[in-house]
Amino acid sequence: MPPRTTPTERQKRLGAELRKMRLAAGVTTEHAAGLLGLDRTKISNIELGVRVITPDRLRTLACHYACADADYVDALASMAEKRERGWWEQFRGTLPVGLLDIAELEWHADRLCTTQVLHLPGLLQTEEYARAIFGSVLPPLPRLEVELHVAHRMQRQQVLGGERAPGYVGYIHEAALRMQFGGRKVMREQLEHLLLASEAESVALRVIPVEAGVFPGSGSATLYAEGPVPQLDTVQLDAAGGPIFLSAESQLARYRAHLDWMEHAALDVRQSRDFIHSIASQL
């Protein structure tokens, strides 16, 4: 199979995990290549996510790397399996690849946790609310670009439906509930939609009131996507230049600590619903 020209974030993550495993075992690329009957450049390309590796070959490497974590190896083998193209691929070439990587990350996550300060969570936005956000970008996006972004955001929401829906926890700062993107009518409908979504068994919304004061990670929105094993968790941050993906253990530990703080400081689910309802009733 020819090398990929633009590997996805998920494909790059698989390669990075294999490289981490190889280095931990003290194995050279030359030795790893010999195990699979390949030249060393192909091992390097596998570790960059540029070249495909089959689950069987991955297990061969894991065995020779003396990786005893069977759950971790199984999760990596699952990542290496050939899959049907995800729905997000229809947007490739028309939207930034980072947005497609976010959709793929959400689709394969076992559990999603997000913290939002100014915007409400993308997976729980209405069309008009999302349109207001994308319509406020500077320099302005062409109308077609705005509609493509909105369509992509709406399709992302399907991850919360169906039998395989991951658990979802959304920590929302009070400021995000009061920012009237699109005006009072749009915001009222958005808050009503938020309340409806919060009734789903797999969705838990937690409000952080302004009285909580300063809190960790207040400078940006954060998505923490849990993988099948903790080693494959991923943090995604929003940035002006596109999404940033973090996976180093020290980084994951930092954002787990952030979520622990949120868990203790936010209103509980019932209190949060009442809080959202009270703000909606004022619009």
C-alpha positions as CSV (number, residue, x, y, z in Angstrom):
1,M,0.0,0.0,0.0
2,P,1.5,3.4,-1.0
3,P,2.4,5.9,1.8
4,R,-0.2,8.4,2.9
5,T,0.4,12.0,1.9
6,T,-1.5,13.5,4.8
7,P,-2.0,11.2,7.8
8,T,-4.8,12.0,10.2
9,E,-4.2,12.9,13.8
10,R,-5.4,9.4,14.8
11,Q,-3.0,7.7,12.3
12,K,-0.1,9.9,13.6
13,R,-1.0,9.0,17.2
14,L,-0.8,5.2,16.4
15,G,2.7,5.7,14.9
16,A,3.8,7.8,17.9
17,E,2.6,5.1,20.3
18,L,4.6,2.5,18.4
19,R,7.7,4.7,18.5
20,K,7.3,5.2,22.2
21,M,7.0,1.5,22.7
22,R,10.1,0.8,20.6
23,L,12.2,3.4,22.5
24,A,11.0,2.1,25.8
25,A,12.3,-1.4,24.8
26,G,15.6,0.0,23.6
27,V,15.1,-1.4,20.1
28,T,16.6,0.3,17.0
29,T,14.6,1.0,13.8
30,E,17.0,-1.4,12.0
31,H,16.1,-4.2,14.4
32,A,12.4,-3.5,14.2
33,A,12.6,-3.4,10.4
34,G,14.3,-6.8,10.4
35,L,11.4,-8.3,12.5
36,L,9.0,-7.4,9.7
37,G,11.3,-7.9,6.7
38,L,11.2,-4.2,5.9
39,D,13.8,-1.5,5.4
40,R,14.3,1.0,8.2
41,T,12.8,3.9,6.4
42,K,9.4,2.1,6.3
43,I,9.6,1.7,10.1
44,S,10.2,5.4,10.4
45,N,7.2,6.1,8.1
46,I,5.0,3.8,10.2
47,E,6.0,5.7,13.3
48,L,5.1,9.0,11.5
49,G,1.7,7.6,10.5
50,V,2.6,7.9,6.9
51,R,2.7,4.2,6.2
52,V,0.0,1.6,7.2
53,I,0.7,-1.2,9.6
54,T,-1.5,-4.3,9.9
55,P,-2.8,-5.5,13.3
56,D,-0.8,-8.7,13.0
57,R,2.5,-6.8,12.3
58,L,1.7,-4.4,15.2
59,R,1.3,-7.4,17.5
60,T,4.6,-8.8,16.3
61,L,6.4,-5.6,17.1
62,A,4.7,-5.4,20.5
63,C,5.7,-8.9,21.4
64,H,9.4,-8.2,20.5
65,Y,9.2,-4.9,22.4
66,A,8.2,-7.0,25.4
67,C,5.0,-4.9,26.0
68,A,3.1,-6.8,28.6
69,D,0.0,-4.5,28.6
70,A,-2.5,-6.6,26.7
71,D,-5.3,-4.1,26.8
72,Y,-2.9,-1.4,25.4
73,V,-1.8,-3.6,22.6
74,D,-5.4,-4.6,21.8
75,A,-6.4,-1.0,21.6
76,L,-3.5,-0.2,19.2
77,A,-4.4,-3.2,17.1
78,S,-7.9,-1.9,16.9
79,M,-6.6,1.5,15.7
80,A,-4.6,-0.3,13.0
81,E,-7.6,-2.2,11.6
82,K,-8.9,-1.1,8.2
83,R,-12.1,0.8,8.6
84,E,-14.8,2.3,6.4
85,R,-14.3,6.0,5.6
86,G,-15.9,8.1,8.3
87,W,-18.6,10.6,7.6
88,W,-16.2,13.4,8.1
89,E,-14.3,12.4,4.9
90,Q,-17.0,14.1,2.8
91,F,-15.6,17.4,4.0
92,R,-11.9,16.7,3.2
93,G,-10.7,19.3,0.8
94,T,-13.4,21.8,1.7
95,L,-12.7,22.3,5.5
96,P,-9.5,22.5,7.5
97,V,-8.1,19.0,8.3
98,G,-8.1,19.9,12.0
99,L,-11.9,19.9,12.1
100,L,-12.0,16.5,10.6
101,D,-9.5,15.2,13.1
102,I,-11.7,16.5,15.9
103,A,-14.7,14.6,14.5
104,E,-12.6,11.4,14.2
105,L,-11.3,11.9,17.8
106,E,-14.9,12.2,19.1
107,W,-16.1,9.3,17.1
108,H,-13.6,6.8,18.5
109,A,-13.6,8.1,22.1
110,D,-15.0,6.0,25.0
111,R,-15.9,9.1,27.0
112,L,-15.8,12.9,26.3
113,C,-15.3,15.7,28.7
114,T,-15.3,19.3,27.7
115,T,-14.9,22.7,29.4
116,Q,-16.3,25.8,27.7
117,V,-15.8,29.4,28.8
118,L,-17.4,31.6,26.1
119,H,-19.1,29.2,23.6
120,L,-21.5,26.4,24.4
121,P,-20.2,22.9,23.5
122,G,-20.1,22.3,19.8
123,L,-21.9,18.9,20.1
124,L,-24.8,20.6,21.7
125,Q,-25.2,23.7,19.6
126,T,-28.2,24.6,17.4
127,E,-27.8,25.6,13.8
128,E,-28.5,29.2,14.3
129,Y,-26.1,29.5,17.3
130,A,-23.3,27.8,15.3
131,R,-24.1,30.0,12.3
132,A,-23.8,33.1,14.5
133,I,-20.4,31.9,15.8
134,F,-18.9,31.1,12.3
135,G,-20.5,34.3,10.9
136,S,-18.5,36.4,13.4
137,V,-15.0,35.2,12.2
138,L,-12.5,37.8,11.1
139,P,-11.7,38.1,8.2
140,P,-15.3,37.1,7.4
141,L,-15.9,33.6,5.9
142,P,-17.7,33.4,2.6
143,R,-21.3,32.3,3.1
144,L,-20.6,28.9,1.6
145,E,-17.7,28.4,4.1
146,V,-20.0,29.3,6.9
147,E,-22.6,26.8,5.8
148,L,-20.0,24.1,5.4
149,H,-18.8,24.7,9.0
150,V,-22.3,24.6,10.3
151,A,-23.1,21.4,8.4
152,H,-20.0,19.7,9.7
153,R,-20.8,20.8,13.3
154,M,-24.4,19.5,13.0
155,Q,-23.1,16.1,11.7
156,R,-20.6,15.9,14.5
157,Q,-23.5,15.7,16.9
158,Q,-24.5,12.2,15.7
159,V,-21.8,10.8,17.9
160,L,-24.0,11.4,21.0
161,G,-26.8,9.3,19.5
162,G,-27.3,5.6,19.0
163,E,-26.1,2.6,21.0
164,R,-22.4,3.4,21.0
165,A,-22.7,7.0,22.3
166,P,-19.8,7.8,24.6
167,G,-20.5,9.2,28.0
168,Y,-20.4,13.0,27.8
169,V,-19.7,15.5,30.5
170,G,-19.8,19.2,29.7
171,Y,-18.5,21.8,32.1
172,I,-19.9,25.2,31.1
173,H,-19.0,28.5,32.6
174,E,-21.8,30.9,33.4
175,A,-20.3,33.4,31.0
176,A,-21.0,31.0,28.1
177,L,-24.6,30.8,29.1
178,R,-25.0,34.6,29.1
179,M,-23.2,35.4,25.9
180,Q,-26.0,36.2,23.4
181,F,-24.5,34.9,20.2
182,G,-27.1,35.5,17.5
183,G,-29.4,37.6,19.7
184,R,-31.9,36.9,22.5
185,K,-34.2,34.7,20.4
186,V,-31.3,32.5,19.1
187,M,-29.8,32.2,22.6
188,R,-33.1,31.3,24.3
189,E,-33.7,28.5,21.7
190,Q,-30.1,27.4,22.3
191,L,-30.5,27.2,26.0
192,E,-33.8,25.3,25.6
193,H,-32.0,22.9,23.3
194,L,-29.2,22.5,25.9
195,L,-31.8,21.6,28.6
196,L,-33.4,19.0,26.3
197,A,-30.0,17.5,25.5
198,S,-29.2,17.3,29.2
199,E,-32.0,14.9,29.8
200,A,-30.2,12.2,27.8
201,E,-28.8,9.5,30.1
202,S,-25.3,9.7,28.6
203,V,-25.1,13.5,28.9
204,A,-24.2,15.4,32.1
205,L,-24.0,19.2,32.0
206,R,-22.3,21.0,34.9
207,V,-22.3,24.8,35.3
208,I,-19.4,26.7,36.8
209,P,-20.9,29.9,38.3
210,V,-19.0,33.2,38.3
211,E,-18.9,32.9,42.1
212,A,-16.4,30.1,41.7
213,G,-13.8,32.7,40.8
214,V,-10.6,31.8,38.9
215,F,-10.3,28.3,37.7
216,P,-7.6,26.2,35.9
217,G,-7.7,26.3,32.1
218,S,-9.9,29.4,32.0
219,G,-8.0,30.7,29.0
220,S,-9.3,28.2,26.4
221,A,-11.9,25.6,25.6
222,T,-10.8,22.0,26.2
223,L,-11.9,18.6,25.0
224,Y,-10.6,15.6,26.9
225,A,-11.3,12.4,24.9
226,E,-10.8,9.1,26.8
227,G,-9.5,6.2,24.8
228,P,-10.0,2.5,25.5
229,V,-7.0,2.7,27.8
230,P,-5.7,5.7,29.6
231,Q,-2.5,5.8,27.6
232,L,-4.6,6.6,24.5
233,D,-6.4,9.6,26.0
234,T,-6.2,12.8,24.0
235,V,-6.6,16.5,24.9
236,Q,-7.7,18.9,22.2
237,L,-7.4,22.7,22.6
238,D,-8.9,25.4,20.4
239,A,-6.4,27.9,18.9
240,A,-6.6,30.6,16.3
241,G,-4.4,28.6,13.9
242,G,-6.4,25.4,14.3
243,P,-6.9,22.7,16.9
244,I,-4.0,21.5,19.1
245,F,-3.8,17.8,20.1
246,L,-1.9,16.8,23.2
247,S,-1.1,13.2,24.3
248,A,2.1,13.3,26.5
249,E,1.5,11.7,29.9
250,S,2.5,14.9,31.7
251,Q,0.0,16.9,29.6
252,L,-2.8,14.4,30.2
253,A,-2.1,14.4,33.9
254,R,-2.4,18.2,33.9
255,Y,-5.8,18.2,32.3
256,R,-7.1,15.3,34.4
257,A,-6.3,17.6,37.3
258,H,-8.3,20.4,35.7
259,L,-11.3,18.1,35.3
260,D,-11.0,16.9,38.9
261,W,-11.2,20.6,39.9
262,M,-14.3,21.1,37.8
263,E,-15.9,18.0,39.3
264,H,-15.7,19.5,42.8
265,A,-16.3,23.1,41.9
266,A,-19.2,22.9,39.4
267,L,-22.9,22.8,40.3
268,D,-24.3,19.3,40.2
269,V,-26.5,18.1,37.3
270,R,-29.8,19.1,38.9
271,Q,-28.6,22.5,40.1
272,S,-27.1,23.1,36.7
273,R,-30.3,22.4,34.9
274,D,-32.1,24.8,37.2
275,F,-29.4,27.4,36.6
276,I,-29.6,27.1,32.8
277,H,-33.4,27.3,33.0
278,S,-33.3,30.5,35.1
279,I,-31.1,32.2,32.6
280,A,-33.2,31.1,29.6
281,S,-36.4,32.4,31.3
282,Q,-34.8,35.9,31.5
283,L,-34.3,36.1,27.7
